[in-house]
Structures are given as C-alpha cells and as structure tokens.
Amino acid sequence: MTRRILLVEDDLTLADWVCEYLREQNFIVDHVARGDLVMAAMEKFQPQLVLLDIMLPGLNGIEVCRLIRQKSQLPIIMLTARADEFDEVIGLEAGANDYVIKPVRPRALLARITGALKHSAPTEASTQIITHGSLIINGEAKRVTYKNEEVELSTSLFAFLTFLASHAGEVVDRDTVFKALKSREYDGQDRRFDVMLSTLRKIFKDDPQKPQKFKTVWGKGYLFVADAWAE
C-alpha cells in the first residue's frame, strides 16, 4: 500500500534528512517549508499523514493543525523543539495525534508514524456505541454527546475518551494506554495522557481537586467512573 506523508518543516537541513530517511522506508514524501502553503499541498498531494513543525513562517503549526482538522481527520504528528507542557496542551487541543521533540531520532519517528497510521485505519471497535448515563460515544460517527449536547473533541481526545469509557470501572495503567493508542510502551516520562485527562476534566466540568468522572489512581493509572455520568 502506498503511504504518502506531507512534511511541513522550514529547517531545510532537517527536512532533507527526514525526507531521505522516510523514502528509504518506502514512503512517498512531499515537503513544504511554509504554513500558508499546507492546505494547497494537501489538496494536491493527498497525504495519509502530516508531519507538522510548530514554528513556521506564513502560518504557525497550531493554526495549520486547526485548519486541517476542519477538513480531515488524518493523523497529524507535530514536531517541536520545546518539551514544555504549553506546546503539548495546545498541540493536542488543536487536534494533533502525537508529537515528537527535536532533535528527531529516526527510529523513534518511524515508530510514531507507523503507530499513527495503524490507528487511523477503521477497526471493528470503532463502530460501537458506548453509553454511560447521559454520555454517548458513537465510534463510527466519531461523535460524542453529553446531556443531549454535542461535544467537540480532537481525534486524540476522542480516542482516549473512548478507550477509557470502554474500560469503565477498571484502572488502566499508562503502559496499557500507550500500547493501545500509540503502539509503544510507556517510557516513564511522557505526560501526554495526564495532560489529556486534565483536558477531559475541563471539557466535562469534572472538578480536578475532587474528580468524580475521571480519576487518577496514584501509582496505578486512570479510572473512568461509569456511574458518575447520570443527569
């Protein structure tokens, strides 16, 4: 199967080696160096995945990510030179599926790409409807409603919420979550799902000081509380 990747990166030295490496791995790669050229490149190239730098001329990567999400749910992996929580939160809320911190390591990048493409493919589980009280998750339509109102979620947040809801009443550890949603083991440092849990609490008005819907069990993992979603 042909796998097409659009690389958006203004560092031409980095872009050259990423393109060369991915082509050696049998990907078809197109490259643009400006954020304001991405939408036209996507329409012409029709990629299956976008590698998107955050700091770009023309239009920054966060805005580009939001524009892509208005038209497509294809996987987006953001490239960032910053490891702080600001980039992580903003990038994930904008709709990114994953992020890679520079300097980029070839094998780690390939693993992220492979995992993102794998989980973007339709699966039998994606067609199910999960209901807990007034929360309804429609996997096929990628739609969430709560108290009869539609809730807008990024692709990553939707996948995380669906995973937690499908394991309601169970404490799921970080390693299980990473293997299920990122196709890799938890490295002991990556906090993306902690950040995403905080975002879900904010969206569903779950008090972070005394959470009822989404709990973090110290030293064990995450717990979706099934009976906390009634009207």
Buried (B, 14 or more C-beta within 10 A) or exposed (E): EEBBBBBBBBBEEBBEEBBEBBEEBEBBBBBBBBBBBBBEBBEEBEBBBBBBBBBBEBBBBBBBBBBBBEEBBBBBBBBBEBEEEEBBBBBBBBBBBBBBBBEBEEEEBBBBBBBBBEBBEEEEEBEEEBEBBEBBBBBEEBBBBBEEEEBEBBBBBBBBBBBBBBBBEEBBBBBBBBBBBBBBEBEEEBEBBBBBBBBBBEBBEBEEEEBEBBBBEEEEBBBBBBEBBEE
